[in-house]
């Protein structure tokens, strides 16, 4: 379960106004794949790119 939790946890980029969700977690949460920008990230310790959905965050993010 550790790998799933580590990969699926949303990552907040403070000050950037974005919330990144790992694609499998976002889909499980009911977020539509075609509604949000999709990115492929090369993460340290991962052998394959991680697909994420980008959600814009409004308000004070810093």
C-alpha positions as CSV (number, residue, x, y, z in Angstrom):
1,X,0.0,0.0,0.0
2,X,2.9,2.4,0.5
3,X,3.7,2.9,-3.2
4,X,0.0,3.6,-3.9
5,X,-0.2,6.1,-1.1
6,X,3.1,7.8,-2.0
7,X,2.2,8.0,-5.7
8,X,-1.5,8.9,-5.4
9,X,-1.2,11.6,-2.8
10,X,-2.0,15.0,-4.2
11,X,1.0,17.3,-4.5
12,X,0.5,21.0,-3.9
13,X,2.9,23.4,-5.7
14,X,2.7,26.3,-3.3
15,X,2.6,29.7,-4.9
16,X,1.9,28.2,-8.3
17,X,-1.9,28.0,-8.0
18,X,-2.0,24.3,-9.0
19,X,-3.0,21.1,-7.4
20,X,-1.6,18.0,-9.0
21,X,-3.4,14.7,-8.6
22,X,-2.0,11.4,-9.8
23,X,-4.3,10.2,-12.6
24,X,-5.5,7.0,-10.9
25,X,-6.4,8.8,-7.7
26,X,-8.1,11.6,-9.6
27,X,-10.2,9.1,-11.6
28,X,-11.1,7.2,-8.4
29,X,-12.2,10.5,-6.9
30,X,-14.5,11.1,-9.8
31,X,-12.5,13.8,-11.6
32,X,-13.0,13.8,-15.3
33,X,-9.9,13.1,-17.3
34,X,-11.1,15.3,-20.2
35,X,-11.9,18.4,-18.0
36,X,-8.4,19.1,-16.7
37,X,-5.0,19.5,-18.1
38,X,-3.0,16.3,-18.1
39,X,0.8,16.2,-17.5
40,X,3.4,13.5,-17.4
41,X,6.0,13.9,-14.6
42,X,9.4,12.2,-14.2
43,X,9.5,11.6,-10.4
44,X,12.6,10.6,-8.5
45,X,12.6,6.9,-7.6
46,X,10.1,6.0,-10.3
47,X,11.1,4.1,-13.4
48,X,8.1,5.4,-15.5
49,X,6.5,8.8,-15.8
50,X,3.6,9.6,-13.5
51,X,0.5,10.9,-15.2
52,X,-1.3,13.7,-13.3
53,X,-4.3,16.0,-13.7
54,X,-3.8,19.7,-13.0
55,X,-6.5,21.5,-11.0
56,X,-6.3,25.3,-10.7
57,X,-6.4,26.6,-7.1
58,X,-8.1,29.9,-6.4
59,X,-7.4,32.1,-3.4
60,X,-4.3,32.3,-1.2
61,X,-2.0,29.4,-1.9
62,X,1.1,30.7,-0.2
